Amino acid sequence: MDVIKVKANSRTAAVAGAIAGVMREHKHAEVQAIGAGAVNQAVKALVLARGYLAEDGIPIICFPEFVDVDIDGKVRTAIKITVEPR
């Protein structure tokens, strides 16, 4: 399963749909964002995805954590949000 990567200009509805789709299929999703704008979009997408999944009777919980990511040889700190069924 791939990590869902969110940018500051990502469409929240599209990210929410991706989260919901991965959760329906794999029962586990990981969302990754670097920077305040990207984290904002990721959190808004998680709120939307929670609503989409609630309609299907799938309550979710989220666990945020810091992770180091290597991008073009430079280490950046990202927020990784693990999504699991409650």
N, C-alpha and C positions, 0 to 999 in steps of 0.2 A: 504494500500500500504506500502511495506517495504522500508526502507532506503537502498540505494545502498552503501555498505561499501567498501572502496578502501584501499588496503595495498600498501606498497612500491614495492612489487613484483607482483602486479596485472597486468595482460595483458591488455594493453590499448584498443586493439580491442574488447576484450570480455566485458570490462566495457562499451565501447561505444555502443556496441550492446545491452547491458542491458538498458542503458539510452534511446536509441532510441526505444526499445520495450516498455518500460514503458510509454514513452511520447506518442507513438501511441495509446496505450490502455487507459491510464488514463489522458492524457493531462497535467500531472504534475509529476515531479520526484524530489527526494532529494538524493544528493550524500554526503557522509560523509567521511572525511579523517583525520587521526591523524599523524602528523609528516611531515617533509619537503618532503621526498620521496613519501609518499602517496598523498600529495597535488599535487606534480608534475605529478604523474600518473593520478590523477583525472582531472586535467586541460587538459592534452593531450587527455584523453578520451572524454572530453567535446568538444574539437575541432573536433575530428573524428565524434562524434555523431551529431554535427551541420551539417557536410557534409552529413551524411546519411539521416538526416531529411530534409535537403534542397532539396534533390532529390525527396522527397515526397511532397514538397511544404509546409513544416512546419518550418517556421523560429522560432528560440528560443532565449530567453534571460536568463541570469543567475544572481542570487543574492547571493553573499557569505556572511556568517556571522559566528561569533564565537559561539560555544555552549559548555556547560559543559556536559561531559559524564561520567557516573559511570561505571568503569571497575574493577571488583573484589574488590569493596569497596573503590577504589581510584578514585577521580575526576580528569579527564583529559580534557584538552581543545582541541576541534576538530574544523575543518572547515566544515561547512555545506553549500552546494551550492544548492540552490533551482532553478530548471529549469522549465520554463513556456513558452508557446507559445507567440510569440510577438503579 
